[in-house]
Amino acid sequence: SHSSLVPFLCYFRCDYSTEVGLNRPTGSTRGNAGFRIGSDVDISLVWRNPEIQDEQLIRVQISNVQVESAGKRSRKNNIFHGSSAESILGKVRLEALQRPFMVLWKMGKVIIHFIMYHKNAEPATIKNLKRGVASMLMMQLKSGKMLEVNDASGKCLVEYKAAKDQVIRIKHLDTCKTQEMGFTTHSPVLGVSGKSASETVITLENGIIKSADVEETHTLSVNARHKAATKVLSRQSLTLKKIEVGPAEVAGKDAASVVKSLDDKLMSVGVMVEKVKTKCKGCPTLMDTWKAVRSQLEPDSLSKAKAPRSFLTLLHSLRKASKSEILTVLRNCSKTVLPQLVDAVTSAQTSSSLAAILEFLDFSKKEGLVLQERFLYACGFASHPTETMLQSLLELSQGKIGSTDIKESTVIIMGALLRKLCLKGALVKVKEMLLAGPDSTRVESEVQMYLLALKNALLPEGVPVLAKYAESEVGAFSTIAITALQRYNRELITPEVKKMLNRIYHQNQHIYEKNVRAAAADVIMNSSPSYMEVKNLLLSIGHLPHEMNKYMLSKVQDILRFEMPACKLVRQVMKDMVSHNYDRFSKTGSSSAFSGFMARTADVTCTYNLDILYSGSGTLRRSNMNIYGQSHNALLHGLQVTIEAQGLESLIAATPDEGEEDLESFAGMSALLFDVQLRPVTFFKGYSDLMSKMFSMSGDPINVVKGLILLTDHSQVIPLQSGLRASAEFQGGLAIDISGGMEFSLWYRESKTSVNNRGALVVIGNVTVDTDFVSAGVEVGFETEATLDFITTVQFSEYPFLVCMQMDKTTFPFREMVSKQEKLPSGQTFSSKRSRDQLVPGSEFPLHLENSNMCKKVFEQAW
């Protein structure tokens, strides 16, 4: 049977309304920020295709327009009270909205709009509102699913459920393809999730549409804290008031010729929503914003929440600024705040900001090393890097760089960008350069640089290169290569790679340093080990250097206690008394491995592990602290701080362990932050350097990383069926200061290593519907400041030496905020703000009982 929208010679008068409300998902609709547009809509048939009866040209006219608040407000808080549609929309826009337009309707689908243009085209907002009215006429009388490109939301999969006098139209919004692409954070743990739904209920009477009601919702929430969420509610309603006799149909062969004969000023436009460019009146310039926030970005403020809050404010301004505006600010900035400004300019990730910062920094000079490294680190943490950014670093690495440290950082960070861009067909040149890099040089520091870059890139083709260097006789190469393999998916750790790791651990071909063997054991245990691999690891305990026996024993106990993936197999092997006996499991020493939970919420699980390995003489060999975040089936390596030391035995006239007799005195620190490996820092290298540092060591920590990082960065435009557009922006800024130190006292025969982490986090999400006559928005967010210290004290005056590890989290503030706003062009504004503050008590993270007992002894002796 044929479907027909408007019966012969009929004229429909309808009530129409569209409203948009913005709030938190848990908020009541009474408290929504937003607005409602109500009007009459007249629909009449102009032309019907003589050959295809259900192809019709329909005339639609909007009249009697009113604009009002979406929420229930008192007169004092209602900015729409006493305003007419003309005072809100303006005379020109109101006339344009009430000007008739044509819709070509075929088999229940709106094919084309015909909208009148004068010499000045109708504003995009008005055309979009007319598109919203036309989308109410979409209908099919048969049940089924189909792709539709015929309403304001874009190209979507639509499902129809048809009954006798009712049609339900469900739009699967997750399938919609729109013209405007946004961006989101690379890691899902730091990202934003969305849920959308759209349902239209059409009621029919004698085949005529009696009413159509649409409800569309879009919810966005921060993955790490789902309470930080926004909701867009869009409703439309079209209700038939009366039917009258309409004008006679126009004769014609096709719709286009009929329209031309009626008015040749009418021209066709598509149904998808157009971009609306809103001019910001009285908005601050970049320089204005900079002057307002710069005092909050001084180095002393970086552990306070006001620093990342100001960083996000500046970021929004930078994303709208030109290259010349950005350069002006960079050239007129004090030395103390300039590093933070470099963080912000680089994090903006626009073509203008990248061009400005590359022109501002001179990499051929040794001066400005701090600014150059801050630029490179901000590139590494980029939320949505471009190939242009990677290309710029490639060109930089091939040009003249004044500092070898900066050259190393450039190549290491190129690896991090390559991993983020791999899905986007990134530069083949960079890939080839990194894969060939380790074999292209004989300079140890350069080989390490390329291996660290591969550790960041995680290229599947990098596995054989890393496997080769894992067996190197240079300990530093082996350690980097093995810890890089640890970051790969288990599927890429092939049987050949596992054989290589077992050769290293069991020293089948060469003698290796303890920390290299320990790293190999970690990868074996984390890569779906076989029964025999686990059995051989357990059988080795008792035949290893003294402290390594204790480390491996502690590692096995940690796997069992923390129920890691290998724990079932370890339990199975331990049923064999040869592998599991008192002699093997009663080894003493000070080395240890321990994992625990930092936080467990409905949204995210945060875990930590501390591994510490000593030499037989009591000097530190390796201290490794890791923090992981897990959410949405994704894992984020939030932090890794590794302190390595070697060749310190000569200081205390002790005998080095096997394989470590000829090691040069060295101590250094390496950090991995948010899945990005940074350039390692050296405390001292060589005996003479060690002795000079020994007598000048103040105990002051060395800075490893300091700055502002854009953690969460999500931007999208949500086209609503009503023709309105919602813009969503979620950003999370982190101000961080990580430092590490090593004190060594021969007099007290004591050493102390410390890792100090200070940070402040601010996450803000806002959704706005901004037309050129009214804007409404909701903003949600949270902020916190925290300190985490990890201190290890070793007293090696006697054996077994005393080791005390402390991991402390101070009491920290936590604040949640929500604000709503509505604004008219006249300047009338409604705004409301609410916040909730709480103090989260500090704690000392629990480590194993053995550590607690040792700490008591250390502090007793200190007294």
N, C-alpha and C positions, 0 to 999 in steps of 0.2 A: 504494500500500500504506500501511496505517496505521502510524504510528510509536507506540511505547509505551515509556515510561520504566521503569515497574516492572510486571513481569508479574503476573498474577493470583495472589493469596495469597503473594506473595514478600516477603522481609525481607532487605535488604542490610546487611552490615557492611563499612565502608570505613575505610581509613587516609586521613587528611586532614592536609595541612600547608600553611601559608602563611608566606612569609618576605619581608622587605624588607631590602635592603642599599643603603647609601649610600657613594659613593666618587667619585674622579675617574674619567673614562671609561677612562683607561689603567691604573687600579689593578686588582690581582687581587682576585677575590671573597674570597680568604682574609683580605684586609685590610679588608673592608666593616665599616662601623658599621651596626648594625641588630639585628633579632631574628627568631626563628622560633617560630611557634605550631603545635604538633602535637596531634592528637587522633584519637579514633575518631568516626566519623559513622554513625549508623544511619538507614536510609531505608526506609520502608514505605508501601504504598498504603492510603489511607483510603477513598477514594470514586472511582468512575469514572462519568462522564456516560453514562447508558444510551443516549442518542441519538448522542453524539459520543465514540467510543471513546478518542480520543487527548486528551481533556480529563480530567485526573486531579488529585485532591487528594492531596498527598504529605506525610507526617509526617517531619520531620527532627529528630534529636537528637544533640547534641555531647556527648561524654564523654571521660574520661581525658586532660585537657588538660595539656600541658607548654609552658613558655616557656623558650627558650634563646637563646644568642647566634647571630647569623647568620654571623659570621666565626670562623675557627679561632683560639682564644685560649689562652694559658697559664692555669693555674688562678688565678694572681695577678691577671691582667687580665680575668678572666671574672666580671662582676658578677652573672651568673645562677647561677653555681656554688653548689650547696647550697640554692637557693631552690625552694620548691614553687610550683605555679600559684596556690594560695590566698594565699601570702605576697606574691606579685607583684600578682595581680588584686584581692585582697581577697575576703572571703567572699561579700559581696552580689553582686559582679560575676560571680564564678565560678558561683554558683547561677543567675544570670540567663542566662549563656552556655550552661549545661547544661540549661536549661529547653527542652522541645520546642517547635517552631514548625511551621507549615504552609506549604506552597507550592502554589499553583495552577499546574499545568503544562499548557500547551495547544499542540499542534502544535510541541513542542520549545521553546516560549518560556515563561519564568517570568512569569506575568501579575501575581500579587499575592502578597505575603507575608502570613501571618497570624501575628503575634507576640503572645505573652501579655503582658498588663500586670497588675501588682498595683496597689495604691493609689499607690505610687510607680512611675512609668514606668521601663522599662528604660533604662539609660544609652545615649546615642547610639552610643558606641564599640561596645557589645555588639550593638546592632541592626545596626550596619555590618558587624561580623564575620560575623553570620548571613547578611547580604545577600551577602557574599563567598562563603560556602559555597553558597548558592542559585544564584549566577551560574555555578557549575561544571556545573549541570544544563542549561544552554542548549545546544540542538543542533538542527540541521536535517539531514535525510538527502538533500537535493537541493542541487546546486551552484548558486551564484548570489549576487547582491548584494542587500542590503535594509537599510532603516533600522530599527534596533532601539532601544527605550527600556527594554530589559529586563535591564540589569545595572547594577552600581554606578557605572560610568564615566559614565553619562548617555545622551543620545540620540546614537547613532553609526551610521555606515555600516559594515556588517559583510559580509564576503565568506566564503562557505562553499565548500570544495572537498571533495566527497564521493567516496570510493573504496569498494571492497568492504567492508573491515573498519576503515576509518579516515575520520574527518571532521576537516578542518583548518578552524579558524575564525580568520580574520584580521580584526582590528578596526582600521579606519582612524582612529586617534586624533586626527588633525588635523581630522576632521570633527565630533568630539564636542561637543555642546552641554551645558554643565553650568550649575547654578544660581548658582555663584559666579564673578563676573567680577573679574579682576584689572586691572592697568594696566601700561603700559610707556612707555618714553621716546619722545618725539616723533620724534627723529632716529634712523634705523636705524644710523648710524655709531656712535652711543653706546649702542645698544641691546643686547638679548640675543636669541639665536636658540635654538630648541629643535627636537629630533628625537624622535619617539616611535614605538614599535612594540609590537604585542601579537599574540601567536599562541597559540592553544589547539589541542593535538593530542588528539583523542578516539579511543580504540581500542575497537572493538566486537567482541563475540563472541556469535554467535547473536542479534544485535539488541539485546544488553544492553551497557551501558557497562562496559567492563572497567577503563579508566583514562582520566583527563583531566589533562593537564599544561598549565599556562599560564606563559608567560614574557612579561613586559611591561617595557619599558625607556623611560626618559625622560631625555634628555640636554639640559642647558642650558649655553650658553657665551656669554661676552662677545664681541661682534662684533669689537671692536678687538684682542682677544687671546684666541684660541680655546683656548689652554692653560689659561685660567682657566675651568674647566668642572666641572660636577657631573653625576653619573649616579645615577638611581634604578633599582634592579633589583627587580622584584616577581615572585615565583614562587608558584604554587599547584599542589598535586598531590592528586588524589583517586584512590585505587586500591582496587578491589574485593578484599576478603579472603575473604568467604564469603557464600553465599546460604542462607537458612533459610526454613522455612515461616512465613508471617506471619499476623497476625490477619485475621479475615473482614472483607470490605468493609462499609461502612455504606451503607444505602439512603438515597436522597434525590433531590429533583428538581434542586437546584442547589447549588453549592459553598457559597454564603453560608449557606443554611439548615442544611447539614450541619455547618459549623463552629459555628454557634450552638447546635445540638443537643448538640455534644460539650462545648463550654465557652463560655458567653456572655461570659467575660472576654477572649476572644481578639478582637482588632480589626485591621482591615486597615491596612497601611502600604505606601507605594511602595517601589520597588527602588533608587532613586537614593540615594547616600550622603548622610547628614545631616551638618550642621555639628557639630563637636565643640568645645565651649567648655572649654578647659583653664584651670584657675585656677593662677596663678603664685604658688607659696608662697615667701616670702622674697625676692621680686624687689624691686629698689630703686625708690623713688619717683622722680618727676621731680626733686625737690629733691636727693635723694641723688646721682642721676646728674650733675646740674649741678655740685654741689660737687666731684665726682670729676674732671670734665673741664675746668672753667673756666680753670684755670691754663694748659692747653695751647692755649687760644683767645685768649691775649693777642696784641696786634698783632705783637710781636717774634717770635712762634712761627709766623706764617702761612706762612713759606716752608719749614717742616718738616712731614714726613709725619704727625707726631703731631696736627697741627691738623685735617686732614680726617678722620683716624681718630676723633678725639674728636667731631667734627661729626656723623659717621654714628651713633655711639653715642647722642648726644643726640637725633638725629632719630628713632630708634626709640622712645625714651622719650617724646618729644613727641607722636608719633602715637597713643599710648595715653592721653595726659593730657587732663584736662578744661580748660575755659576758665579757671576760677578757679585751678587749679594753675599754668597757664602765666603768668597775670597775676602771681601771687605771685613767680615766678622773675624776671620782667621788672622788677618793682618793687624787687627786692632784688639788683640787679646793679651792679657797678662801671662807671664811665663808659668805661673802656678796653676792656672785653669786651662791652659792650652792643651795638655794631654787629654783632659776630659772632653774638650771641644772636638779634638781629633776623633775620639771614640764615637761621638754623636754624629759627626759629618759622615764618617765611614759607614755607620750603622743605618743611615738614611737610605742607602742603596739606590739612589736615583742617578741618572746619567750626569746630571749637573753636579751632584755632591762628589761623585767619583772623579770627574774632570777637575773640580776645584781642589780636592785634596792632593791629587797627583801633581798639579801645578805648584801647589804650596810647598810640598816636601821636596828636598833636594837629596836624593839618595847617594849622590856621588861624594858627599861630604860626611866626615865622621861625626861632626857635631849634629845634634838633633836625633841621636840614637833612640832616646826614649820615645819621641814622637813617631819615628819610623816604625818601631816595634809595636806601638799602640795601634797604628794604622793596620799593620799586618795581622795582629791578633783580632781586631774588629772584623777584618775580612774573613778570618777563619771561623768566627762565630756568626757570620752573615746568615740571616734566616732564609733568604731567597736570593742567593748570589746569581749573577749573570755570567755568561761566557765572556762578556767584555771585561769583567773584574778579573777573571782568570787569565785572559789574554794580556791584561795590563801587568799582572805579576810575572807572566812568562817573559814579556819584553823587559821588565825590570831586572829579572834574574840574568838576562843575557847582556845587560848594559853594565855601566860602571857603578859599582856599589862600594862606598868608602869603608864600610865595616864588615868584617867576615861574619860577625854575629848576625847582622841584618841579612846577609846573603843566605846564611843557614836558615833563618826564620822564614825568608821568602819562599824557599824551596819546600820547607816543612809545611807551610800553610797552603801552598799550591796543592799538596796532597789532600788536605781537608776539603778544599773547594772542589777538587776533582771527584771526591766521593759524593758530594751533594749534587753535582751536576751530571753524574754518570747517567742518570735516568733521562737526561735531556740532550744526549748526544754531544757530550763535551769535547773539548779540544783533544784531538788525537796526538798532537805534538807533545803536550804535557805528559800524557800517558807514556809515550815512547821514551821521553826524557827520564822520567822517574824509574821506569823498568830497567833502562840501560845504565842509569846513574851509578850504582854501586861498583860496577865493573869498569867504569870509564875513568876512574881515578885511583891513585895509590896513596892519597893523603887521607889519613885516618879520620880526621874531623869531617871531611867531605863524604866519605863512605857512610859515616854515622848520620849525616844530614839526609842523604838519600834514603837510608833505611827508615829514619823517622818519618819522612814524607810518605813512604809506602805504608807505614803503620797508620797514618791518617787516611790514605786513599782507599785502603782495603780492596784493592783490585784483585779479582780472582786470578789474573795472570801474575800477580805478585807473589803467590804462594811458593812457586818453585824458587824464585830469587831469594825469598826469606829463608826457605829450607836450606839453601846452599850456605847462606851466611850464618845460620844457626850453628853449623858445625865448624865455624871459623875458630882458629886458635886464639884470636883476639877476643878477650872476654866481653868487651863493650859491644862488639858486633853481635856476638851470640845472644847477649841479654836483650838487645833491642829487637833482633829478629824473632826470638822466641816470644817476647811479650807482644809483638805485633801479631804473631800467629794466634795468640790467645784471644784476640779481638774478632777473629773471623768466625763465621757460622760453622757449626760442627761439620756440615756436609762437605766443606772445602778442605777439612783436615783429612786427607786421603790416607790409605794404609801405608803408602811410601813415606809420608810426612811423619806418621806415628812411629814407623820403624826408626826413622832418623832421630826422633825425640827419645826413644828408648835407648838408642846407641849412646846418646849424650849422657842420659841419666846413669846408665850402667857402665859408662866409660869403656865401651867395647874397643874403640880405636884410639882415643886420646884421653888424657887426663884433663878434666875441666874444673873451673872454679866452682865453689859451693853454690853461689847464687845462680850460676848458669844451670846447674843440675836441678836446683830447687824450682827454677822457672819451668824447666822441661817437665818435671813431675806435675806441676800445676796444670799444664796444657793437656798432658796425658789423662789426668783425672777428670778434666772438664770436657773431654772429646769422646764421649761414649766408649770408655775403655773396655777391652775384653777381659774375661776371667783371668787369663794368664798374665796380662799386663798388670792387673791389680795385685795378683799373687806375687809377681816378681818385685813389685814396689815394696810390698809388705816384708818379703824375705830379705830385702836389702837393709832393712832397719837392724842395726846391730853391727853392720859392716861398713858404716859410713863414718866420716869424721865426727868427732864427739857431738858437737852442737847440731850438726845436720841430722844425726839420729833423732835428737829431741825435736827438731823442726818437723821432720817427716811424721813422727809419732803424733805430734800436735795437729798436723794437717789431717791425718786419718781420723783422729777423734773429732775434729771440727766438721768433717764431712758427715760423720754419724750424728753428731749432736744437732747440726743445722739442717739435717735431712736434705743434703744436696743430691743432684741426680745420680751420682755414683754410689749412694749409701747402700742401696739394696745389694749391689754386687760386692761391696766391701764386707757387708754382713755375711754374705754367702762364703766368701773366701776365709773369713775369720772362724768359720766352723771347723776349718782344718787347723789342728793344734800345732802343726809345724809353723804355720804363718802367724798364729795367734797364741803366744805363750808368755809367761811372766817375764822371762829373760828379755824378750823383745820389747814388751810393753811397759817395762819399768825403767827405761833409760832416763837419766837425769840430765839437766842442762837448763839454759835460760832462754833458748830460742822458742818461739811459739807462733801459733796461727789461731785466729779467733774471728768468728763472724757473729753478727747480731742485728737486731732490728732497731733502726733509729725512729721510725714512725710507721704506723699501720693504720690507714684510714680506708674508707669505702672507695676513695678515688685513687690513692697511690700508696705503694709500699716502698719504703726507703730502707735499704740495708747497708751495713758497713762491714768491712773486714780489715783486720790488722795482722800483718805478717811481719815477724821480726827474726832475723837470722844473725847470729854472732859467729865470730871466729873462736877457735879454741882458747885464745888468750883473753877473751872477754871484750875485745873491741867490736864495734858495730860493723857488720858486713852489709846488711840491707834491711831497711825499714820501709814497709809498704802499707799505705793507708788508702782504701778504696771506699767510695760511697756510690751506690746505685739507686736509681729510681725506676720503678716499674708501674706502668699504667697502660690500659688499652692494649694488652698483649705486646707491649713494646718495652724495651729496656734502654735506659739512658745511663751511660757511665758519667755520672755527675762530676766526680773528682777522683783523681789519683795523685797522691804525692809520694814519691819514692826518694829516700835518702840512701845513697850508696857510699861506702867507704872501703878502702883497701890499703894494704901496706903500712898499717899503723903499729905493727908488732915491734918495730925497731925502737919506738918511743918507750916501751915498757920492758925492753929486753926479753921479749917472748919469742917462741918459735912459731913460724907461720904454719898453716895447715898444708896438707899435700896439694900440689898443683898451684900454690900461691906464694912460693918462695921468692920469686923474682918480680913481684908486682910493685909498680911505682906507687908511692904514697899519693892518695887521691881521696877527696870527698866532694860530693856534688848532690844536686837535687834536681829532680825531673817532675814536671807537673802535666797532667792531662785534665782538661777542664771541659765539661759538656761535650764529650766525644772528640775533642780536639787536643792532640798532643802538641805541647809548646816546646820551645827550645830549652834544653836543660841548662842549669846554672851551676858553675863550678865554685866550690868553697876554697879549695886549694889543690894544686897539682905539683908533685915533686917535693923532695925532702926539704930543700931550701925554702920553698914557698910555704910549706907546712910550718917550719920553724919560725919564719917571720910572722905568720898569722897567729901562731901559738902565743907569741909574746905580745901581740897587738890585739888579740881577740877580746872584744868587749862583751861578747854575748849578745850584741844587738842582732836581731834577725835580718837576713838578707831577703829583699823583696823578690818574689817569684812572679807574681802577676797582680796588677792593680789596675782598676779601671771600671768602665761602665759597659755592660753587655746587654744587648737586646735579646732576651731569651724567648719571649713569645711575640709573634708578629703575624697577625691574621687580618686580612682585609677582603671584604666581599660586598657586592651589591646584590640585594634581593629584590628582583622585580615582582611586584604584587599584581594579582589579576585585576585589581581595581585601577591599575594604571599608575599607581604611586610606586616610588622606589625607596627601599630602606637601605641605608649604608651602615655596614658593621665594621668596626675597628677594635681589635683586641691587641694590646701591647703589654709586655712584661719587661721591666727594666731591673737589672741587678747591678748594684755597686759592690765591688768585691776587692778584698785586700788579703792576699795569701802570702805569708812569709815563712821562712824556715831558718833555723839556726843550729849551730853545733858548738858546744862549749867542751873544752877538754882540760882537765886539771891533773897534772902529774903529781902535784903536792898531795891532793886528797885522793888520788887514783880514782877519779870519777869523771864520767862524761855525761853530757846531757844533750839530747836532740829535741827540738821543738818544731811543731808545725802549727802556725796560728792562722785561723780562717775567720775573717770578719766580713759580714755582708749585710746589705739591706735590699729588700725586694719589694717592688711595687708592681701590681698587675691591675690594669684598667681596661674595661671593655665598654664600648658605647655603641648604641644603635640610634641612628637619627633618620627621620623622614623629613627631608628638606625640600619643599617646593619653593617657588619664587614668591609665594604669598603667605606662607606660614611654615614654621618648622617646629618639630617636637623631637625630644630625645630622652633616652634613659641611659644612665651610666652606673656600672657596678664595679667594684674593685676591692682589693685587700692589700695590706702592706705589713711588713714585719722587719725587724732588725735582729740579727743573731750573731753569736760568737761561738766558735768551736775550736778548742785547743787540744792538741795531742802532744803530750810530753813524755819522753822516755829518759829515765835516770838509771845509769849503770855504775855500780861500785865494784871495781875489779881488784880490790886489795887482797882478796882471798878467793879460793875456788871451792864450790861453785859460786860465781859472782852474783851479786844481787841486782835484779832488774825490776824496775817499777814503771809500769805504763799507766798513764792517766789520759782519759778522753773526756773532757768536760764541755757541757753545753750550758751557757749562762741563762738566767731567766730573761725572757724576751717578750716585747710587746707585740700584740697582733690586733690589727684593726680591719673591720669590714665597712664598706661604704656603699650607699646607693643614693643617686640623685636623679631628679626628673626636671625637664624644662620644656616650656612652650613659648614661642615668640612670634609676634606679628610684625609686619614691616613698619608699623607706626612706632615700634619701640616698646610696646607693652609686653611684659614678660611675666611668666609664672615660673617659679622654681621651688623645689623642695629638696632638702638634704637630710639624710639620716646616717648615723654611724654607730658602730658598736665596738668598744675597746675591751681587751682582756689581756691579762698577763699570763704567759705560759711558763710554769716553773722550770728552773734549770735542773740539770741532773748530771751525774757522772755515769757514763755508759758502762754497763757491766762487762767485765772481762772475766777470764777464768779465775777460779778460786786460788790457784797457785800464785797468780799475779797479786791478788789482794793480800795474801800472806806476806809476799816479798815487800810490798809497799809499806806494810806496817813495820817491817824490820828496817827498811831504808829510812823512814821518818823517825824511828826510835833512835837510830844511830846519829841522825842529823841533830837531834836534841842533845 
